[in-house]
Amino acid sequence: MSASVEVYVTNYCPYCVRAKRLLDKKGVTYSTIDVTDDLDKRKWLAQVTGQHTVPQIFINGVSVGGSDELHQLERDGALTALLAASPAPHPEPRPTAR
Ligand SMILES: N[C@@H](CCC(=O)N[C@@H](CS)C(=O)NCC(=O)O)C(=O)O
């Protein structure tokens, strides 16, 4: 199984294109979330990532940064393993106390 990858983008964004090109080259399936017109989601992204730019990329729910950081992970030889890791399983539903 491979990682769950989410890429938050806007519609004119050369860095987004660059990041997606690398993911495509690596054969990764990912979700693209367009936040061009979604101020609430952009605010949430800035809070969660501490960054105000797009793209913002999450691998298995963990923020790995933008395009530059993604390419740095690739240069460091760390990206393939991150992309191969399965997402953490959801916890078993707990029985409710009666
Ligand atoms: N170092 C960042 C740069 C990203 C960047 O500058 N993105 C532009 C769009 S391509 C951006 O978000 N500019 C600010 C804005 O649109 O509010 C990266 O590699 O992801």
The ligand as an SDF file (V2000), in Angstrom:
LIG
                    3D

 20 19  0  0  0  0  0  0  0  0999 V2000
    9.0650   27.8220   -1.1820 N   0  0  0  0  0  0  0  0  0  0  0  0
    7.6710   27.6350   -1.5310 C   0  0  0  0  0  0  0  0  0  0  0  0
    7.2390   28.7570   -2.4540 C   0  0  0  0  0  0  0  0  0  0  0  0
    5.7770   28.6450   -2.8150 C   0  0  0  0  0  0  0  0  0  0  0  0
    5.2050   29.9030   -3.3990 C   0  0  0  0  0  0  0  0  0  0  0  0
    5.8690   30.9840   -3.3980 O   0  0  0  0  0  0  0  0  0  0  0  0
    3.9900   29.7940   -3.8790 N   0  0  0  0  0  0  0  0  0  0  0  0
    3.2870   30.9210   -4.3660 C   0  0  0  0  0  0  0  0  0  0  0  0
    2.2910   30.4670   -5.4360 C   0  0  0  0  0  0  0  0  0  0  0  0
    3.1210   29.5370   -6.7360 S   0  0  0  0  0  0  0  0  0  0  0  0
    2.4890   31.5360   -3.2410 C   0  0  0  0  0  0  0  0  0  0  0  0
    1.8760   30.8360   -2.4600 O   0  0  0  0  0  0  0  0  0  0  0  0
    2.4940   32.8670   -3.1490 N   0  0  0  0  0  0  0  0  0  0  0  0
    1.7720   33.5510   -2.0950 C   0  0  0  0  0  0  0  0  0  0  0  0
    0.3100   33.5870   -2.2780 C   0  0  0  0  0  0  0  0  0  0  0  0
   -0.1810   33.1460   -3.3170 O   0  0  0  0  0  0  0  0  0  0  0  0
   -0.3770   34.0460   -1.3590 O   0  0  0  0  0  0  0  0  0  0  0  0
    7.4830   26.2610   -2.1510 C   0  0  0  0  0  0  0  0  0  0  0  0
    8.4550   25.6930   -2.6290 O   0  0  0  0  0  0  0  0  0  0  0  0
    6.3690   25.7280   -2.1150 O   0  0  0  0  0  0  0  0  0  0  0  0
  1  2  1  0
  2  3  1  0
  2 18  1  0
  3  4  1  0
  4  5  1  0
  5  6  2  0
  5  7  1  0
  7  8  1  0
  8  9  1  0
  8 11  1  0
  9 10  1  0
 11 12  2  0
 11 13  1  0
 13 14  1  0
 14 15  1  0
 15 16  2  0
 15 17  1  0
 18 19  2  0
 18 20  1  0
M  END
$$$$
